[in-house]
Amino acid sequence: MDRRRRGTLLASALIAAACALAPTTRASAQPPQGGGGGSESMSQATTTEGDMNDERARGAFRLGRQYYEQGRFADAASEFERAYGLSGRGQLLFNAYLAYRDARDDENAIRTLRGYLAQVEEIPDRALLEARLAALERGLAERREAEARAQAETDEARRQAEEARRQAEEAGRPRYREIPGETWPWIVMSGGGALIVAGIVTGAVALGERSALDEDCPLQLCPAGSDVEGRQSTIEALAITTDVLLVTGAAAAVTGLVLGLVLGPRTEAIETPPVSAACTGEGCFVAVRGDF
């Protein structure tokens, strides 16, 4: 029994000596140690290699201490958490917290410190660590708020820059206006149509007179006293009038239609300056238009 007690005391003395020398070694490898702003150090960790029964947990713990002494804080934190997962000792979360803190990983530092405070009942400096946790949470929240605000400002600046670029391009893009078509060609075409209708009417009248004359004078034998010559002159005059009206009306209608199509509604380019510019808080944008 005495021999076992002496062995335990000797192991405790060796561990205490190693912890006392640890800050000096870390200071030479990573000055200054504990850049996360906390006053806690690895010498305050209460877990020792002898506290773990699992060989893999002890190996992860040794590797985590080695990485921490080398200033590889992120790797050390991973090994401490692996040792915690293998052994289930909540005290290892304090080691992981210190490593995450020194790695500037506040989110994981908060997570592991919160877990340490929740799982370990007897903690000498609990009030100090709870205050440290609150400060870390407050700092993380403020930083996230600042990052969100900066991102919003960046997005707004990008949106304004894009809008300015769009306006500059829009200002330099050729613009057109609608010009209404001329109406008089359609009037000419309508007049031609009216002449054609009149020609059809006169033609119908001439045909009627010719039919009446043929009935009155079968085989060109007209009754005595018939004004054959007068009626024939009338028919010829109507025929000539019909021809004139039809030809003139057709010409007027075709001419009006062609001119109406040619002089119809159209677009005309509006003269725009060859260079346009727009500016925002992010800078100025220039659009140059030309023929190449």
C-alpha positions as CSV (number, residue, x, y, z in Angstrom):
1,M,0.0,0.0,0.0
2,D,2.8,2.4,0.9
3,R,4.6,1.6,-2.3
4,R,1.5,2.4,-4.4
5,R,1.0,5.7,-2.5
6,R,4.6,6.7,-3.1
7,G,4.2,5.9,-6.8
8,T,1.1,8.1,-7.0
9,L,2.8,11.0,-5.3
10,L,5.8,10.6,-7.6
11,A,3.6,10.7,-10.7
12,S,1.8,13.8,-9.4
13,A,5.0,15.6,-8.8
14,L,6.2,14.8,-12.3
15,I,3.0,16.1,-13.8
16,A,3.1,19.3,-11.8
17,A,6.7,19.9,-12.9
18,A,5.8,19.3,-16.5
19,C,2.9,21.8,-16.2
20,A,5.1,24.3,-14.6
21,L,7.6,24.1,-17.4
22,A,5.0,24.2,-20.1
23,P,4.4,27.9,-20.3
24,T,8.2,28.6,-20.9
25,T,8.3,26.1,-23.7
26,R,5.2,27.6,-25.3
27,A,6.4,31.1,-25.0
28,S,9.5,30.2,-27.0
29,A,7.5,28.4,-29.7
30,Q,4.5,30.8,-30.0
31,P,5.0,34.2,-28.4
32,P,2.9,35.4,-26.7
33,Q,0.8,32.3,-25.7
34,G,-3.0,32.6,-25.4
35,G,-3.5,35.2,-28.1
36,G,-7.2,34.8,-27.7
37,G,-7.2,37.3,-24.9
38,G,-8.0,34.8,-22.0
39,S,-6.0,34.5,-18.8
40,E,-6.5,30.7,-18.7
41,S,-3.6,28.4,-19.6
42,M,-3.0,24.8,-20.2
43,S,-1.4,24.5,-16.8
44,Q,-4.9,24.8,-15.3
45,A,-6.2,21.7,-17.1
46,T,-6.9,19.0,-14.5
47,T,-6.9,16.0,-16.9
48,T,-3.8,13.9,-17.0
49,E,-2.9,11.0,-19.2
50,G,-3.3,8.6,-16.3
51,D,-6.9,9.6,-15.9
52,M,-7.8,7.8,-19.2
53,N,-8.1,4.0,-19.5
54,D,-8.5,3.9,-23.2
55,E,-5.1,3.7,-25.0
56,R,-6.4,5.5,-28.0
57,A,-7.7,8.4,-25.8
58,R,-4.3,8.6,-24.1
59,G,-2.6,8.7,-27.5
60,A,-4.9,11.5,-28.7
61,F,-4.3,13.4,-25.5
62,R,-0.5,13.1,-25.9
63,L,-0.7,14.2,-29.5
64,G,-2.9,17.1,-28.6
65,R,-0.4,18.3,-26.0
66,Q,2.4,18.0,-28.5
67,Y,0.5,20.0,-31.1
68,Y,-0.4,22.6,-28.6
69,E,3.3,23.0,-27.5
70,Q,4.2,23.4,-31.2
71,G,1.6,26.1,-31.7
72,R,-0.7,24.0,-33.9
73,F,-3.7,24.9,-32.0
74,A,-6.4,23.7,-34.4
75,D,-4.8,20.3,-34.6
76,A,-4.5,20.2,-30.8
77,A,-8.1,21.0,-30.4
78,S,-9.1,18.2,-32.7
79,E,-7.0,15.7,-30.8
80,F,-8.4,16.9,-27.4
81,E,-11.9,16.5,-28.7
82,R,-11.1,13.0,-30.0
83,A,-9.7,12.1,-26.6
84,Y,-12.9,13.4,-25.1
85,G,-15.0,11.3,-27.4
86,L,-13.0,8.2,-26.6
87,S,-12.8,8.7,-22.8
88,G,-16.0,10.7,-22.1
89,R,-14.1,12.9,-19.6
90,G,-15.6,16.4,-19.6
91,Q,-12.4,17.9,-18.3
92,L,-10.8,17.4,-21.8
93,L,-13.3,20.0,-23.1
94,F,-11.3,22.6,-21.2
95,N,-8.1,21.6,-23.1
96,A,-10.1,21.8,-26.3
97,Y,-11.4,25.3,-25.3
98,L,-7.9,26.6,-24.8
99,A,-6.7,25.3,-28.1
100,Y,-9.7,26.7,-30.0
101,R,-9.3,30.0,-28.2
102,D,-5.6,30.3,-29.2
103,A,-6.6,29.2,-32.8
104,R,-8.9,32.3,-32.9
105,D,-11.9,29.9,-33.4
106,D,-14.3,31.6,-31.0
107,E,-17.4,29.6,-32.1
108,N,-15.8,26.3,-31.2
109,A,-14.2,27.8,-28.1
110,I,-17.6,28.9,-26.9
111,R,-19.0,25.4,-27.7
112,T,-16.3,23.5,-25.8
113,L,-16.2,25.9,-22.8
114,R,-20.0,25.7,-22.5
115,G,-19.7,21.9,-22.6
116,Y,-17.0,21.9,-20.0
117,L,-19.0,24.1,-17.6
118,A,-22.1,21.9,-18.1
119,Q,-20.4,18.6,-17.6
120,V,-17.9,19.2,-14.9
121,E,-19.4,20.1,-11.5
122,E,-16.4,21.0,-9.4
123,I,-14.6,23.9,-11.2
124,P,-12.4,26.2,-8.9
125,D,-12.8,29.2,-11.2
126,R,-16.3,28.6,-12.5
127,A,-17.4,32.2,-12.0
128,L,-14.4,33.5,-14.0
129,L,-15.0,30.9,-16.8
130,E,-18.7,31.8,-16.9
131,A,-17.7,35.4,-17.3
132,R,-15.2,34.4,-20.0
133,L,-18.0,32.5,-21.8
134,A,-20.3,35.4,-21.7
135,A,-17.6,37.7,-23.0
136,L,-16.8,35.3,-25.9
137,E,-20.5,35.0,-26.8
138,R,-20.9,38.8,-26.7
139,G,-17.8,39.3,-28.8
140,L,-18.9,36.7,-31.3
141,A,-22.4,38.2,-31.6
142,E,-20.9,41.7,-32.1
143,R,-18.5,40.4,-34.7
144,R,-21.2,38.5,-36.6
145,E,-23.4,41.7,-36.5
146,A,-20.5,43.7,-37.9
147,E,-19.9,41.1,-40.6
148,A,-23.5,41.1,-41.5
149,R,-23.6,44.9,-41.7
150,A,-20.4,44.9,-43.8
151,Q,-21.8,42.3,-46.1
152,A,-25.0,44.3,-46.5
153,E,-23.0,47.4,-47.3
154,T,-21.0,45.4,-49.8
155,D,-24.1,44.0,-51.4
156,E,-25.7,47.5,-51.6
157,A,-22.5,49.0,-53.2
158,R,-22.5,46.1,-55.7
159,R,-26.1,46.7,-56.5
160,Q,-25.5,50.5,-57.0
161,A,-22.5,49.7,-59.2
162,E,-24.5,47.4,-61.3
163,E,-27.3,49.9,-61.6
164,A,-24.8,52.6,-62.6
165,R,-23.3,50.3,-65.2
166,R,-26.8,49.5,-66.5
167,Q,-27.7,53.2,-66.7
168,A,-24.4,54.0,-68.5
169,E,-25.0,51.3,-71.0
170,E,-28.7,52.3,-71.4
171,A,-27.6,55.9,-72.0
172,G,-25.2,54.8,-74.7
173,R,-27.6,52.5,-76.4
174,P,-29.2,53.8,-79.6
175,R,-32.8,54.9,-79.1
176,Y,-35.6,55.1,-81.6
177,R,-38.9,57.0,-82.0
178,E,-42.1,56.1,-83.8
179,I,-43.0,58.3,-86.8
180,P,-46.7,58.1,-87.8
181,G,-47.4,57.3,-91.5
182,E,-48.7,59.8,-94.1
183,T,-52.5,59.7,-94.5
184,W,-52.9,61.3,-98.0
185,P,-51.8,58.1,-99.9
186,W,-54.7,56.3,-98.4
187,I,-57.0,59.2,-99.5
188,V,-55.7,58.8,-103.0
189,M,-56.3,55.0,-102.9
190,S,-59.8,55.6,-101.6
191,G,-60.5,58.1,-104.5
192,G,-59.2,55.5,-107.0
193,G,-61.6,53.0,-105.5
194,A,-64.5,55.5,-105.9
195,L,-63.6,56.0,-109.6
196,I,-63.6,52.3,-110.1
197,V,-67.0,52.0,-108.5
198,A,-68.2,54.9,-110.8
199,G,-66.8,53.1,-113.8
200,I,-68.6,49.9,-112.9
201,V,-71.9,51.9,-112.7
202,T,-71.4,53.6,-116.0
203,G,-70.4,50.4,-117.6
204,A,-73.6,48.8,-116.3
205,V,-75.6,51.6,-117.7
206,A,-73.9,51.3,-121.1
207,L,-74.6,47.6,-121.2
208,G,-78.2,48.3,-120.3
209,E,-78.6,50.8,-123.1
210,R,-77.0,48.4,-125.5
211,S,-79.4,45.6,-124.5
212,A,-82.4,48.0,-124.9
213,L,-81.2,49.1,-128.4
214,D,-80.7,45.5,-129.5
215,E,-84.3,44.6,-128.4
216,D,-85.7,47.6,-130.1
217,C,-83.8,46.9,-133.3
218,P,-83.6,43.2,-133.9
219,L,-81.2,42.4,-136.7
220,Q,-80.4,46.1,-136.8
221,L,-83.9,46.8,-138.2
222,C,-85.3,49.7,-136.2
223,P,-88.8,51.1,-136.3
224,A,-89.4,54.3,-138.1
225,G,-88.8,57.4,-136.1
226,S,-86.3,55.7,-133.7
227,D,-83.3,57.9,-132.7
228,V,-80.8,55.1,-133.3
229,E,-77.8,57.3,-133.8
230,G,-78.5,59.3,-130.7
231,R,-78.8,56.2,-128.6
232,Q,-75.6,54.7,-130.1
233,S,-73.7,57.9,-129.3
234,T,-74.9,57.7,-125.7
235,I,-73.8,54.1,-125.5
236,E,-70.3,55.0,-126.9
237,A,-70.0,58.0,-124.5
238,L,-70.9,55.7,-121.5
239,A,-68.4,53.1,-122.7
240,I,-65.6,55.7,-123.0
241,T,-66.5,57.1,-119.6
242,T,-66.4,53.6,-118.1
243,D,-63.0,52.9,-119.6
244,V,-61.6,56.2,-118.3
245,L,-63.0,55.8,-114.8
246,L,-61.8,52.2,-114.5
247,V,-58.3,52.9,-115.7
248,T,-57.9,56.1,-113.8
249,G,-59.4,54.6,-110.6
250,A,-57.1,51.5,-110.8
251,A,-54.1,53.7,-111.3
252,A,-55.0,55.9,-108.4
253,A,-55.8,53.0,-106.1
254,V,-52.5,51.2,-106.9
255,T,-50.5,54.5,-106.5
256,G,-52.2,55.2,-103.2
257,L,-51.5,51.7,-101.9
258,V,-47.8,51.8,-102.8
259,L,-47.3,55.2,-101.3
260,G,-49.3,54.3,-98.2
261,L,-46.9,51.4,-97.6
262,V,-43.8,53.3,-98.3
263,L,-44.8,56.3,-96.3
264,G,-46.5,54.3,-93.5
265,P,-45.5,54.2,-89.8
266,R,-41.7,53.8,-89.2
267,T,-39.0,54.2,-86.6
268,E,-36.3,56.7,-86.7
269,A,-33.0,56.7,-84.7
270,I,-32.6,59.4,-82.1
271,E,-29.2,61.0,-82.0
272,T,-27.5,60.0,-78.8
273,P,-24.1,61.1,-77.4
274,P,-21.3,58.6,-78.2
275,V,-20.1,58.7,-74.6
276,S,-22.2,58.4,-71.5
277,A,-21.1,58.0,-67.8
278,A,-22.6,57.3,-64.4
279,C,-21.0,57.3,-61.0
280,T,-21.7,55.7,-57.6
281,G,-19.8,55.4,-54.3
282,E,-17.9,52.5,-55.8
283,G,-16.6,54.5,-58.8
284,C,-17.6,55.7,-62.2
285,F,-18.6,53.8,-65.4
286,V,-18.3,55.1,-68.9
287,A,-20.0,53.6,-72.0
288,V,-18.6,54.5,-75.4
289,R,-20.8,53.9,-78.5
290,G,-19.4,53.8,-82.0
291,D,-19.1,51.8,-85.3
292,F,-16.3,49.4,-85.7
